[in-house]
Amino acid sequence: MPSNVNVHQIKKEICEIGRRLYAKGFAAANDGNITYRLSENEVLCTPTMICKGFMTPEDICTVDMDGKQLSGRRKRTSEVLLHLAIMKARPEIKSCVHCHP
């Protein structure tokens, strides 16, 4: 991971995006997911079974490009595999958001 990446700040931004999605009604209950590619093999992702409107940076998980969870106190979402497939097919894609409005 590049040394100039502030992982905590990115996690805060993911939480803010989740809050906005929830406030606008784009992500009801525990629906939807957000990912951000940190490096060639590390991706931040939202966890399973959490309301996107009430996440904290500590809730965000880190996975590798195969979906193996590398860190995080909560379990990563199974839907991260879809986001990783997109990132593998299109390496220029650095982030993915999907909702269930």
C-alpha distance (Angstrom), angle and dihedral (degrees) to the residues before:
residue distance angle dihedral
M1 . . .
P2 3.81 . .
S3 3.81 111.9 .
N4 3.81 92.6 -129.1
V5 3.82 93.2 63.1
N6 3.81 113.4 107.7
V7 3.80 100.3 -152.7
H8 3.81 94.6 -175.5
Q9 3.82 90.9 54.0
I10 3.81 91.1 50.3
K11 3.82 89.8 50.0
K12 3.83 89.0 51.9
E13 3.80 89.8 50.9
I14 3.82 91.3 50.0
C15 3.82 88.2 53.0
E16 3.81 90.9 49.6
I17 3.81 91.0 50.4
G18 3.81 88.6 49.7
R19 3.80 90.6 50.3
R20 3.80 91.4 51.2
L21 3.81 92.8 47.3
Y22 3.79 90.1 51.3
A23 3.82 93.9 45.2
K24 3.81 91.4 52.6
G25 3.83 92.5 47.8
F26 3.81 94.8 -113.1
A27 3.82 93.5 121.0
A28 3.79 115.8 38.9
A29 3.81 121.0 -166.8
N30 3.83 108.7 -30.4
D31 3.81 95.7 -19.9
G32 3.81 128.2 129.7
N33 3.78 133.3 26.6
I34 3.79 141.5 -131.0
T35 3.81 128.6 -153.2
Y36 3.80 134.3 -178.8
R37 3.80 125.2 -169.4
L38 3.80 110.6 -131.8
S39 3.79 98.0 178.5
E40 3.78 143.1 -19.2
N41 3.81 90.5 -66.2
E42 3.83 107.8 17.2
V43 3.79 127.7 79.8
L44 3.79 130.3 176.3
C45 3.81 114.3 -138.9
T46 3.75 140.4 176.4
P47 3.80 115.9 -105.9
T48 3.77 127.9 -114.4
M49 3.79 122.4 -96.7
I50 3.79 99.4 20.8
C51 3.78 131.4 117.7
K52 3.80 107.5 -114.6
G53 3.80 89.8 -141.2
F54 3.80 94.0 63.5
M55 3.81 106.3 40.1
T56 3.79 124.2 131.0
P57 3.82 126.4 -155.2
E58 3.81 88.3 -105.2
D59 3.82 89.3 62.6
I60 3.82 94.3 60.6
C61 3.83 116.3 102.2
T62 3.79 132.0 -149.1
V63 3.80 119.8 -139.6
D64 3.78 135.2 175.9
M65 3.80 122.5 -120.2
D66 3.81 90.1 -89.7
G67 3.81 92.0 56.3
K68 3.80 96.8 -105.8
Q69 3.78 109.4 147.4
L70 3.81 111.2 -119.3
S71 3.81 99.6 176.8
G72 3.77 144.2 -8.0
R73 3.78 136.1 100.5
R74 3.80 92.5 -119.9
K75 3.81 127.9 58.8
R76 3.79 115.8 -96.6
T77 3.78 118.9 -114.1
S78 3.80 117.6 -97.3
E79 3.81 87.7 -135.6
V80 3.81 89.9 69.4
L81 3.82 85.6 86.5
L82 3.82 89.4 68.8
H83 3.81 90.9 50.7
L84 3.82 90.9 47.9
A85 3.81 91.2 50.9
I86 3.80 88.7 54.4
M87 3.81 91.4 48.6
K88 3.81 91.7 48.2
A89 3.81 92.6 49.3
R90 3.81 92.6 44.1
P91 3.84 109.7 29.9
E92 3.81 91.3 -176.5
I93 3.84 88.9 66.6
K94 3.81 107.2 96.9
S95 3.80 101.2 171.6
C96 3.78 139.1 25.9
V97 3.79 132.7 -166.8
H98 3.77 125.0 -175.8
C99 3.77 128.1 177.1
H100 3.78 140.9 -167.6
P101 3.81 102.9 -147.7
